[in-house]
Amino acid sequence: MKSILCTTTLLLSLSLCSTEPVPPPPHTDLVGNARWMVKFSNVSILATKSSFLDGFPFAQNKDVADGLYNEALSTGVPYIYTSHLEIQAQDVAKDPRVTFGYSSEFTHWCTDNEVDNDDPRCGKVM
């Protein structure tokens, strides 16, 4: 009985950790495509109103995470881990309004399908 339980647990763990890429929804599903980009991107562009540049916009690329690259454990809610000493963290502390920018290129879908990142098929969302 113990070996059956261990085997079942191992198979379930392996199925949850699959890294097989999930294709984007049809291009007509705008909301689905936006959610797909956020869910499967590992990078985002974070833009803030700079407290150091007299209120001018300031943008930087940031690593984002929401779980493993997989349907079961990926939530689609982006998390950014940063220090409170980082410039944009100080900007957000003064003004919490931010903009996240995503591209299908960040998911590697465009490269894998030989689509240029400026091609309209390589979607973008803010």
The first five atom37 places (N, CA, C, CB, O) and aatype in JSON, in Angstrom:
{
  "aatype": [12, 11, 15, 9, 10, 4, 16, 16, 16, 10, 10, 10, 15, 10, 15, 10, 4, 15, 16, 6, 14, 19, 14, 14, 14, 14, 8, 16, 3, 10, 19, 7, 2, 0, 1, 17, 12, 19, 11, 13, 15, 2, 19, 15, 9, 10, 0, 16, 11, 15, 15, 13, 10, 3, 7, 13, 14, 13, 0, 5, 2, 11, 3, 19, 0, 3, 7, 10, 18, 2, 6, 0, 10, 15, 16, 7, 19, 14, 18, 9, 18, 16, 15, 8, 10, 6, 9, 5, 0, 5, 3, 19, 0, 11, 3, 14, 1, 19, 16, 13, 7, 18, 15, 15, 6, 13, 16, 8, 17, 4, 16, 3, 2, 6, 19, 3, 2, 3, 3, 14, 1, 4, 7, 11, 19, 12],
  "atom_mask": [
    [1, 1, 1, 1, 1],
    [1, 1, 1, 1, 1],
    [1, 1, 1, 1, 1],
    [1, 1, 1, 1, 1],
    [1, 1, 1, 1, 1],
    [1, 1, 1, 1, 1],
    [1, 1, 1, 1, 1],
    [1, 1, 1, 1, 1],
    [1, 1, 1, 1, 1],
    [1, 1, 1, 1, 1],
    [1, 1, 1, 1, 1],
    [1, 1, 1, 1, 1],
    [1, 1, 1, 1, 1],
    [1, 1, 1, 1, 1],
    [1, 1, 1, 1, 1],
    [1, 1, 1, 1, 1],
    [1, 1, 1, 1, 1],
    [1, 1, 1, 1, 1],
    [1, 1, 1, 1, 1],
    [1, 1, 1, 1, 1],
    [1, 1, 1, 1, 1],
    [1, 1, 1, 1, 1],
    [1, 1, 1, 1, 1],
    [1, 1, 1, 1, 1],
    [1, 1, 1, 1, 1],
    [1, 1, 1, 1, 1],
    [1, 1, 1, 1, 1],
    [1, 1, 1, 1, 1],
    [1, 1, 1, 1, 1],
    [1, 1, 1, 1, 1],
    [1, 1, 1, 1, 1],
    [1, 1, 1, 0, 1],
    [1, 1, 1, 1, 1],
    [1, 1, 1, 1, 1],
    [1, 1, 1, 1, 1],
    [1, 1, 1, 1, 1],
    [1, 1, 1, 1, 1],
    [1, 1, 1, 1, 1],
    [1, 1, 1, 1, 1],
    [1, 1, 1, 1, 1],
    [1, 1, 1, 1, 1],
    [1, 1, 1, 1, 1],
    [1, 1, 1, 1, 1],
    [1, 1, 1, 1, 1],
    [1, 1, 1, 1, 1],
    [1, 1, 1, 1, 1],
    [1, 1, 1, 1, 1],
    [1, 1, 1, 1, 1],
    [1, 1, 1, 1, 1],
    [1, 1, 1, 1, 1],
    [1, 1, 1, 1, 1],
    [1, 1, 1, 1, 1],
    [1, 1, 1, 1, 1],
    [1, 1, 1, 1, 1],
    [1, 1, 1, 0, 1],
    [1, 1, 1, 1, 1],
    [1, 1, 1, 1, 1],
    [1, 1, 1, 1, 1],
    [1, 1, 1, 1, 1],
    [1, 1, 1, 1, 1],
    [1, 1, 1, 1, 1],
    [1, 1, 1, 1, 1],
    [1, 1, 1, 1, 1],
    [1, 1, 1, 1, 1],
    [1, 1, 1, 1, 1],
    [1, 1, 1, 1, 1],
    [1, 1, 1, 0, 1],
    [1, 1, 1, 1, 1],
    [1, 1, 1, 1, 1],
    [1, 1, 1, 1, 1],
    [1, 1, 1, 1, 1],
    [1, 1, 1, 1, 1],
    [1, 1, 1, 1, 1],
    [1, 1, 1, 1, 1],
    [1, 1, 1, 1, 1],
    [1, 1, 1, 0, 1],
    [1, 1, 1, 1, 1],
    [1, 1, 1, 1, 1],
    [1, 1, 1, 1, 1],
    [1, 1, 1, 1, 1],
    [1, 1, 1, 1, 1],
    [1, 1, 1, 1, 1],
    [1, 1, 1, 1, 1],
    [1, 1, 1, 1, 1],
    [1, 1, 1, 1, 1],
    [1, 1, 1, 1, 1],
    [1, 1, 1, 1, 1],
    [1, 1, 1, 1, 1],
    [1, 1, 1, 1, 1],
    [1, 1, 1, 1, 1],
    [1, 1, 1, 1, 1],
    [1, 1, 1, 1, 1],
    [1, 1, 1, 1, 1],
    [1, 1, 1, 1, 1],
    [1, 1, 1, 1, 1],
    [1, 1, 1, 1, 1],
    [1, 1, 1, 1, 1],
    [1, 1, 1, 1, 1],
    [1, 1, 1, 1, 1],
    [1, 1, 1, 1, 1],
    [1, 1, 1, 0, 1],
    [1, 1, 1, 1, 1],
    [1, 1, 1, 1, 1],
    [1, 1, 1, 1, 1],
    [1, 1, 1, 1, 1],
    [1, 1, 1, 1, 1],
    [1, 1, 1, 1, 1],
    [1, 1, 1, 1, 1],
    [1, 1, 1, 1, 1],
    [1, 1, 1, 1, 1],
    [1, 1, 1, 1, 1],
    [1, 1, 1, 1, 1],
    [1, 1, 1, 1, 1],
    [1, 1, 1, 1, 1],
    [1, 1, 1, 1, 1],
    [1, 1, 1, 1, 1],
    [1, 1, 1, 1, 1],
    [1, 1, 1, 1, 1],
    [1, 1, 1, 1, 1],
    [1, 1, 1, 1, 1],
    [1, 1, 1, 1, 1],
    [1, 1, 1, 1, 1],
    [1, 1, 1, 0, 1],
    [1, 1, 1, 1, 1],
    [1, 1, 1, 1, 1],
    [1, 1, 1, 1, 1]
  ],
  "atom_positions": [
    [[0.82, -1.19, 0.0], [0.0, 0.0, 0.0], [0.86, 1.26, 0.0], [-0.93, 0.0, 1.2], [0.56, 2.24, -0.67]],
    [[1.95, 1.2, 0.78], [2.83, 2.36, 0.88], [3.47, 2.68, -0.48], [3.92, 2.11, 1.93], [3.6, 3.85, -0.84]],
    [[3.88, 1.66, -1.24], [4.5, 1.9, -2.54], [3.49, 2.46, -3.54], [5.12, 0.61, -3.08], [3.87, 3.27, -4.39]],
    [[2.24, 2.06, -3.46], [1.22, 2.6, -4.36], [1.0, 4.08, -4.06], [-0.12, 1.81, -4.21], [0.89, 4.9, -4.97]],
    [[0.95, 4.43, -2.78], [0.77, 5.82, -2.38], [1.96, 6.67, -2.83], [0.6, 5.92, -0.86], [1.77, 7.77, -3.34]],
    [[3.18, 6.16, -2.65], [4.38, 6.89, -3.08], [4.41, 7.06, -4.59], [5.65, 6.15, -2.61], [4.76, 8.13, -5.09]],
    [[4.04, 6.02, -5.33], [4.01, 6.09, -6.79], [2.97, 7.11, -7.25], [3.71, 4.71, -7.4], [3.24, 7.91, -8.14]],
    [[1.79, 7.08, -6.64], [0.74, 8.03, -6.99], [1.19, 9.46, -6.68], [-0.56, 7.71, -6.24], [0.97, 10.37, -7.48]],
    [[1.81, 9.66, -5.53], [2.31, 10.98, -5.16], [3.38, 11.45, -6.13], [2.86, 10.95, -3.74], [3.38, 12.62, -6.51]],
    [[4.28, 10.57, -6.53], [5.33, 10.92, -7.47], [4.74, 11.3, -8.83], [6.32, 9.76, -7.63], [5.15, 12.3, -9.42]],
    [[3.79, 10.53, -9.32], [3.17, 10.82, -10.61], [2.41, 12.15, -10.56], [2.22, 9.69, -11.02], [2.45, 12.92, -11.52]],
    [[1.71, 12.41, -9.46], [1.0, 13.67, -9.32], [1.99, 14.83, -9.29], [0.14, 13.65, -8.04], [1.75, 15.86, -9.92]],
    [[3.08, 14.68, -8.57], [4.11, 15.73, -8.5], [4.71, 15.99, -9.87], [5.2, 15.35, -7.5], [4.93, 17.15, -10.24]],
    [[5.0, 14.94, -10.62], [5.57, 15.11, -11.95], [4.59, 15.8, -12.89], [5.99, 13.76, -12.53], [5.0, 16.62, -13.71]],
    [[3.31, 15.47, -12.78], [2.33, 16.1, -13.66], [2.15, 17.57, -13.31], [1.0, 15.38, -13.57], [1.88, 18.37, -14.2]],
    [[2.3, 17.94, -12.04], [2.18, 19.33, -11.64], [3.4, 20.15, -12.04], [1.97, 19.43, -10.15], [3.3, 21.37, -12.17]],
    [[4.55, 19.51, -12.24], [5.78, 20.22, -12.53], [6.13, 20.21, -14.02], [6.92, 19.61, -11.75], [7.26, 20.52, -14.39]],
    [[5.19, 19.86, -14.86], [5.43, 19.83, -16.29], [5.77, 21.23, -16.78], [4.21, 19.28, -17.04], [5.17, 22.21, -16.34]],
    [[6.73, 21.34, -17.69], [7.1, 22.64, -18.25], [6.7, 22.73, -19.72], [8.6, 22.88, -18.1], [7.22, 23.56, -20.46]],
    [[5.78, 21.89, -20.14], [5.29, 21.93, -21.52], [4.6, 23.28, -21.74], [4.31, 20.73, -21.81], [3.69, 23.62, -20.99]],
    [[5.01, 24.05, -22.76], [4.41, 25.36, -22.97], [2.94, 25.26, -23.36], [5.17, 26.11, -24.04], [2.53, 24.36, -24.11]],
    [[2.16, 26.18, -22.85], [0.74, 26.25, -23.17], [0.57, 27.31, -24.24], [-0.13, 26.58, -21.89], [1.0, 28.44, -24.05]],
    [[-0.05, 26.98, -25.38], [-0.19, 27.98, -26.45], [-1.17, 29.07, -26.04], [-0.66, 27.31, -27.75], [-2.05, 28.84, -25.21]],
    [[-1.03, 30.26, -26.62], [-1.97, 31.34, -26.28], [-3.35, 31.05, -26.83], [-1.45, 32.69, -26.82], [-3.5, 30.25, -27.76]],
    [[-4.37, 31.71, -26.27], [-5.73, 31.56, -26.8], [-5.8, 32.17, -28.21], [-6.76, 32.24, -25.86], [-4.84, 32.81, -28.65]],
    [[-6.9, 31.97, -28.91], [-7.06, 32.61, -30.24], [-6.91, 34.12, -30.14], [-8.44, 32.25, -30.86], [-7.25, 34.71, -29.11]],
    [[-6.4, 34.75, -31.2], [-6.12, 36.19, -31.15], [-7.38, 37.03, -30.94], [-5.44, 36.61, -32.43], [-7.28, 38.19, -30.54]],
    [[-8.55, 36.47, -31.2], [-9.79, 37.21, -31.0], [-10.18, 37.31, -29.52], [-10.92, 36.55, -31.79], [-11.01, 38.14, -29.16]],
    [[-9.59, 36.48, -28.69], [-9.85, 36.48, -27.25], [-8.86, 37.42, -26.57], [-9.75, 35.04, -26.65], [-7.83, 36.99, -26.07]],
    [[-9.19, 38.72, -26.56], [-8.26, 39.73, -26.06], [-7.99, 39.56, -24.56], [-8.81, 41.12, -26.32], [-6.84, 39.65, -24.13]],
    [[-9.02, 39.32, -23.78], [-8.84, 39.15, -22.33], [-8.05, 37.88, -22.05], [-10.21, 39.1, -21.61], [-7.15, 37.88, -21.2]],
    [[-8.37, 36.8, -22.75], [-7.64, 35.54, -22.57], [-6.17, 35.69, -22.91], [0.0, 0.0, 0.0], [-5.31, 35.15, -22.21]],
    [[-5.86, 36.42, -23.99], [-4.47, 36.64, -24.36], [-3.74, 37.47, -23.32], [-4.38, 37.33, -25.72], [-2.59, 37.18, -22.99]],
    [[-4.39, 38.5, -22.78], [-3.75, 39.31, -21.74], [-3.45, 38.46, -20.51], [-4.66, 40.51, -21.36], [-2.36, 38.55, -19.94]],
    [[-4.4, 37.65, -20.1], [-4.19, 36.78, -18.93], [-3.1, 35.75, -19.2], [-5.5, 36.08, -18.54], [-2.31, 35.43, -18.32]],
    [[-3.07, 35.23, -20.42], [-2.05, 34.25, -20.79], [-0.66, 34.88, -20.69], [-2.3, 33.71, -22.23], [0.27, 34.25, -20.17]],
    [[-0.51, 36.12, -21.2], [0.8, 36.79, -21.15], [1.26, 37.01, -19.72], [0.73, 38.13, -21.89], [2.43, 36.77, -19.39]],
    [[0.36, 37.48, -18.86], [0.73, 37.71, -17.46], [1.09, 36.4, -16.78], [-0.43, 38.41, -16.7], [2.06, 36.33, -16.03]],
    [[0.31, 35.37, -17.06], [0.53, 34.08, -16.39], [1.85, 33.43, -16.79], [-0.62, 33.14, -16.7], [2.52, 32.84, -15.94]],
    [[2.21, 33.51, -18.06], [3.37, 32.77, -18.54], [4.62, 33.62, -18.78], [3.02, 32.06, -19.79], [5.61, 33.13, -19.32]],
    [[4.57, 34.9, -18.4], [5.76, 35.75, -18.52], [6.6, 35.62, -17.26], [5.37, 37.23, -18.76], [6.07, 35.46, -16.16]],
    [[7.89, 35.69, -17.43], [8.77, 35.71, -16.26], [9.46, 37.06, -16.12], [9.82, 34.59, -16.36], [10.3, 37.26, -15.23]],
    [[9.11, 38.0, -17.01], [9.66, 39.35, -16.97], [8.52, 40.32, -17.26], [10.83, 39.52, -18.01], [7.61, 40.02, -18.03]],
    [[8.58, 41.48, -16.64], [7.64, 42.55, -16.91], [8.39, 43.87, -16.93], [6.5, 42.58, -15.85], [9.5, 43.97, -16.41]],
    [[7.78, 44.87, -17.53], [8.31, 46.22, -17.45], [7.45, 46.95, -16.42], [8.29, 46.96, -18.87], [6.23, 47.02, -16.57]],
    [[8.08, 47.47, -15.39], [7.38, 48.19, -14.33], [7.67, 49.67, -14.49], [7.79, 47.68, -12.91], [8.84, 50.08, -14.48]],
    [[6.62, 50.48, -14.64], [6.78, 51.92, -14.79], [6.16, 52.63, -13.59], [6.13, 52.42, -16.11], [5.06, 52.29, -13.15]],
    [[6.88, 53.61, -13.08], [6.42, 54.39, -11.93], [6.6, 55.87, -12.23], [7.19, 53.99, -10.65], [7.25, 56.25, -13.2]],
    [[6.02, 56.69, -11.37], [6.28, 58.13, -11.39], [7.47, 58.34, -10.48], [5.01, 58.98, -10.94], [7.37, 58.15, -9.26]],
    [[8.59, 58.74, -11.05], [9.85, 58.79, -10.3], [9.85, 59.89, -9.25], [11.0, 59.0, -11.26], [9.5, 61.04, -9.51]],
    [[10.24, 59.5, -8.05], [10.4, 60.49, -6.98], [11.78, 61.13, -7.04], [10.17, 59.84, -5.6], [12.04, 62.12, -6.36]],
    [[12.67, 60.57, -7.86], [14.03, 61.1, -7.99], [14.23, 61.95, -9.24], [15.02, 59.97, -7.99], [15.18, 62.72, -9.33]],
    [[13.33, 61.79, -10.22], [13.46, 62.52, -11.49], [12.34, 63.55, -11.64], [13.45, 61.54, -12.68], [11.81, 63.72, -12.74]],
    [[11.99, 64.2, -10.58], [10.97, 65.27, -10.58], [9.63, 64.82, -11.17], [11.48, 66.47, -11.37], [8.97, 65.59, -11.87]],
    [[9.22, 63.6, -10.88], [7.91, 63.13, -11.31], [7.85, 62.57, -12.72], [0.0, 0.0, 0.0], [6.77, 62.2, -13.18]],
    [[8.97, 62.5, -13.41], [8.97, 61.93, -14.75], [8.77, 60.42, -14.67], [10.28, 62.26, -15.49], [9.09, 59.81, -13.65]],
    [[8.25, 59.8, -15.73], [8.08, 58.34, -15.72], [9.44, 57.64, -15.68], [7.28, 57.88, -16.95], [10.42, 58.12, -16.26]],
    [[9.46, 56.52, -15.01], [10.69, 55.71, -14.91], [10.28, 54.26, -15.05], [11.44, 55.96, -13.54], [9.41, 53.78, -14.32]],
    [[10.9, 53.55, -15.98], [10.54, 52.14, -16.23], [11.78, 51.27, -16.17], [9.83, 51.98, -17.6], [12.86, 51.67, -16.6]],
    [[11.6, 50.07, -15.65], [12.68, 49.07, -15.56], [12.07, 47.69, -15.77], [13.41, 49.14, -14.18], [10.91, 47.44, -15.47]],
    [[12.9, 46.79, -16.31], [12.43, 45.41, -16.39], [12.58, 44.76, -15.03], [13.22, 44.6, -17.48], [13.55, 45.01, -14.31]],
    [[11.62, 43.92, -14.69], [11.6, 43.24, -13.4], [11.27, 41.77, -13.62], [10.59, 43.89, -12.44], [10.42, 41.43, -14.44]],
    [[11.94, 40.92, -12.88], [11.57, 39.51, -12.87], [10.28, 39.38, -12.07], [12.71, 38.61, -12.25], [10.14, 39.97, -11.0]],
    [[9.35, 38.62, -12.61], [8.09, 38.38, -11.91], [7.91, 36.89, -11.73], [6.89, 39.0, -12.69], [8.44, 36.08, -12.5]],
    [[7.16, 36.53, -10.71], [6.89, 35.12, -10.45], [5.46, 34.97, -9.95], [7.89, 34.55, -9.43], [4.92, 35.86, -9.3]],
    [[4.88, 33.84, -10.27], [3.55, 33.53, -9.74], [3.4, 32.04, -9.51], [2.45, 34.03, -10.7], [2.28, 31.51, -9.51]],
    [[4.49, 31.36, -9.32], [4.47, 29.91, -9.15], [5.25, 29.25, -10.27], [0.0, 0.0, 0.0], [5.96, 29.93, -11.02]],
    [[5.12, 27.95, -10.38], [5.82, 27.24, -11.44], [5.18, 27.52, -12.79], [5.82, 25.74, -11.17], [4.02, 27.91, -12.87]],
    [[5.94, 27.34, -13.85], [5.5, 27.58, -15.22], [4.58, 26.44, -15.63], [6.71, 27.71, -16.21], [4.98, 25.53, -16.35]],
    [[3.36, 26.5, -15.15], [2.48, 25.36, -15.32], [1.06, 25.75, -14.95], [2.95, 24.17, -14.48], [0.85, 26.62, -14.11]],
    [[0.1, 25.12, -15.57], [-1.32, 25.44, -15.36], [-1.75, 25.29, -13.91], [-2.17, 24.56, -16.23], [-2.49, 26.13, -13.4]],
    [[-1.31, 24.24, -13.24], [-1.82, 23.93, -11.91], [-1.27, 24.85, -10.83], [-1.49, 22.51, -11.56], [-1.97, 25.17, -9.88]],
    [[-0.02, 25.29, -10.97], [0.6, 26.05, -9.89], [0.83, 27.52, -10.21], [1.91, 25.43, -9.53], [1.28, 28.27, -9.35]],
    [[0.54, 27.94, -11.42], [0.71, 29.33, -11.82], [-0.62, 30.05, -11.6], [1.18, 29.44, -13.31], [-1.66, 29.59, -12.06]],
    [[-0.59, 31.18, -10.9], [-1.82, 31.87, -10.53], [-2.21, 33.0, -11.47], [-1.69, 32.4, -9.15], [-3.39, 33.36, -11.53]],
    [[-1.25, 33.57, -12.2], [-1.54, 34.72, -13.03], [-1.46, 36.04, -12.27], [0.0, 0.0, 0.0], [-1.68, 37.1, -12.85]],
    [[-1.16, 35.98, -10.99], [-0.97, 37.19, -10.17], [0.53, 37.45, -10.08], [-1.63, 37.04, -8.74], [1.25, 36.64, -9.49]],
    [[1.01, 38.57, -10.65], [2.46, 38.8, -10.64], [2.97, 39.24, -9.27], [2.82, 39.84, -11.67], [2.37, 40.09, -8.61]],
    [[4.08, 38.66, -8.86], [4.77, 39.05, -7.63], [6.17, 39.5, -8.0], [4.81, 37.87, -6.6], [6.86, 38.85, -8.78]],
    [[6.58, 40.61, -7.43], [7.93, 41.13, -7.64], [8.59, 41.17, -6.27], [7.92, 42.55, -8.32], [8.07, 41.76, -5.32]],
    [[9.74, 40.53, -6.18], [10.5, 40.55, -4.94], [11.62, 41.57, -5.09], [11.06, 39.14, -4.59], [12.45, 41.46, -5.99]],
    [[11.63, 42.55, -4.21], [12.62, 43.61, -4.31], [12.95, 44.15, -2.92], [12.1, 44.75, -5.23], [12.26, 43.85, -1.94]],
    [[13.99, 44.91, -2.85], [14.41, 45.53, -1.6], [13.71, 46.89, -1.45], [15.95, 45.7, -1.54], [13.41, 47.54, -2.46]],
    [[13.46, 47.3, -0.24], [12.89, 48.63, -0.01], [13.9, 49.73, -0.36], [12.44, 48.78, 1.45], [13.53, 50.9, -0.47]],
    [[15.16, 49.36, -0.54], [16.19, 50.32, -0.93], [16.22, 50.57, -2.43], [17.55, 49.82, -0.46], [16.84, 51.53, -2.89]],
    [[15.58, 49.72, -3.2], [15.58, 49.84, -4.66], [14.79, 51.09, -5.06], [14.98, 48.57, -5.33], [13.79, 51.42, -4.42]],
    [[15.23, 51.78, -6.11], [14.65, 53.07, -6.51], [13.15, 52.97, -6.75], [15.33, 53.58, -7.77], [12.39, 53.8, -6.26]],
    [[12.71, 51.96, -7.51], [11.29, 51.88, -7.81], [10.46, 51.52, -6.58], [11.04, 50.86, -8.91], [9.3, 51.91, -6.49]],
    [[11.01, 50.79, -5.65], [10.29, 50.5, -4.41], [10.04, 51.8, -3.65], [11.09, 49.49, -3.52], [8.98, 51.96, -3.04]],
    [[10.99, 52.72, -3.69], [10.8, 54.01, -3.04], [9.78, 54.85, -3.79], [12.13, 54.77, -2.96], [9.01, 55.59, -3.18]],
    [[9.76, 54.73, -5.13], [8.74, 55.43, -5.93], [7.35, 54.93, -5.57], [9.01, 55.23, -7.43], [6.43, 55.72, -5.4]],
    [[7.19, 53.61, -5.47], [5.89, 53.01, -5.16], [5.45, 53.39, -3.75], [5.96, 51.47, -5.31], [4.25, 53.57, -3.51]],
    [[6.38, 53.52, -2.82], [6.03, 53.93, -1.46], [5.45, 55.34, -1.45], [7.27, 53.86, -0.55], [4.58, 55.65, -0.64]],
    [[5.92, 56.2, -2.34], [5.42, 57.58, -2.42], [4.16, 57.7, -3.25], [6.49, 58.49, -2.99], [3.28, 58.51, -2.95]],
    [[4.06, 56.89, -4.31], [2.88, 56.91, -5.19], [2.64, 55.48, -5.69], [3.08, 57.91, -6.41], [3.38, 55.0, -6.56]],
    [[1.63, 54.79, -5.16], [1.44, 53.37, -5.48], [0.91, 53.09, -6.89], [0.51, 52.77, -4.49], [0.72, 51.93, -7.25]],
    [[0.67, 54.12, -7.68], [0.19, 53.89, -9.05], [1.36, 53.42, -9.93], [-0.45, 55.19, -9.64], [2.37, 54.11, -10.05]],
    [[1.21, 52.25, -10.53], [2.25, 51.69, -11.39], [1.61, 51.14, -12.65], [3.05, 50.57, -10.65], [0.4, 50.94, -12.71]],
    [[2.44, 50.91, -13.65], [2.0, 50.25, -14.87], [2.91, 49.07, -15.13], [2.0, 51.24, -16.08], [4.14, 49.2, -15.09]],
    [[2.31, 47.92, -15.39], [3.06, 46.73, -15.79], [2.9, 46.57, -17.29], [2.56, 45.44, -15.04], [1.8, 46.7, -17.82]],
    [[3.98, 46.3, -17.98], [3.93, 46.04, -19.41], [4.41, 44.62, -19.69], [0.0, 0.0, 0.0], [5.42, 44.18, -19.15]],
    [[3.68, 43.91, -20.54], [4.02, 42.53, -20.9], [4.01, 42.38, -22.41], [3.03, 41.53, -20.24], [3.32, 43.11, -23.12]],
    [[4.78, 41.44, -22.89], [4.81, 41.09, -24.31], [4.84, 39.57, -24.43], [6.03, 41.74, -25.03], [5.37, 38.88, -23.57]],
    [[4.25, 39.07, -25.51], [4.34, 37.63, -25.76], [5.8, 37.19, -25.9], [3.55, 37.24, -27.02], [6.12, 36.02, -25.68]],
    [[6.66, 38.12, -26.26], [8.09, 37.82, -26.37], [8.66, 37.36, -25.03], [8.87, 39.04, -26.88], [9.57, 36.53, -24.98]],
    [[8.12, 37.89, -23.93], [8.59, 37.51, -22.6], [8.26, 36.06, -22.28], [7.98, 38.42, -21.54], [8.87, 35.47, -21.38]],
    [[7.31, 35.47, -22.99], [6.93, 34.07, -22.77], [7.72, 33.14, -23.69], [5.42, 33.87, -22.99], [7.6, 31.92, -23.57]],
    [[8.5, 33.68, -24.57], [9.29, 32.95, -25.59], [8.41, 32.4, -26.71], [10.06, 31.8, -24.93], [8.91, 31.7, -27.59]],
    [[7.11, 32.71, -26.7], [6.23, 32.21, -27.75], [6.64, 32.77, -29.11], [4.76, 32.57, -27.44], [6.67, 32.03, -30.09]],
    [[6.94, 34.06, -29.18], [7.3, 34.69, -30.46], [8.56, 34.08, -31.04], [7.49, 36.2, -30.27], [8.6, 33.74, -32.23]],
    [[9.58, 33.93, -30.23], [10.84, 33.34, -30.69], [10.64, 31.9, -31.12], [11.91, 33.42, -29.6], [11.12, 31.49, -32.18]],
    [[9.93, 31.13, -30.31], [9.7, 29.71, -30.63], [8.92, 29.53, -31.93], [8.97, 29.03, -29.5], [9.08, 28.51, -32.6]],
    [[8.07, 30.5, -32.28], [7.26, 30.41, -33.49], [7.78, 31.28, -34.61], [5.83, 30.79, -33.18], [7.09, 31.51, -35.6]],
    [[9.02, 31.76, -34.46], [9.7, 32.58, -35.47], [8.87, 33.8, -35.87], [10.0, 31.73, -36.7], [8.75, 34.13, -37.05]],
    [[8.32, 34.46, -34.86], [7.55, 35.69, -35.06], [8.36, 36.83, -34.46], [6.11, 35.59, -34.41], [8.76, 36.77, -33.3]],
    [[8.6, 37.87, -35.26], [9.35, 39.03, -34.77], [8.59, 39.71, -33.65], [9.64, 40.02, -35.92], [7.36, 39.75, -33.69]],
    [[9.29, 40.24, -32.66], [8.58, 40.84, -31.52], [7.85, 42.13, -31.87], [9.55, 41.1, -30.41], [7.06, 42.61, -31.06]],
    [[8.09, 42.71, -33.06], [7.33, 43.87, -33.51], [6.13, 43.48, -34.36], [8.24, 44.81, -34.3], [5.33, 44.34, -34.73]],
    [[5.99, 42.2, -34.67], [4.86, 41.69, -35.45], [3.59, 41.77, -34.58], [5.13, 40.22, -35.93], [3.65, 41.45, -33.4]],
    [[2.46, 42.18, -35.14], [1.22, 42.27, -34.35], [0.8, 40.94, -33.72], [0.11, 42.77, -35.23], [0.08, 40.93, -32.73]],
    [[1.26, 39.83, -34.28], [0.93, 38.51, -33.69], [1.64, 38.29, -32.36], [1.29, 37.39, -34.66], [1.24, 37.44, -31.57]],
    [[2.71, 39.06, -32.11], [3.42, 39.0, -30.84], [2.79, 40.08, -29.94], [4.99, 39.23, -31.02], [3.25, 41.22, -29.9]],
    [[1.76, 39.68, -29.23], [0.92, 40.63, -28.49], [1.62, 41.34, -27.35], [0.0, 0.0, 0.0], [2.65, 40.9, -26.85]],
    [[1.03, 42.46, -26.97], [1.52, 43.25, -25.85], [0.31, 43.68, -25.02], [2.34, 44.49, -26.34], [-0.79, 43.84, -25.54]],
    [[0.54, 43.87, -23.73], [-0.54, 44.32, -22.84], [0.06, 45.2, -21.74], [-1.3, 43.12, -22.22], [1.17, 44.97, -21.28]],
    [[-0.72, 46.2, -21.34], [-0.31, 47.08, -20.22], [-1.44, 47.1, -19.22], [0.03, 48.53, -20.71], [-1.34, 47.76, -18.19]]
  ]
}
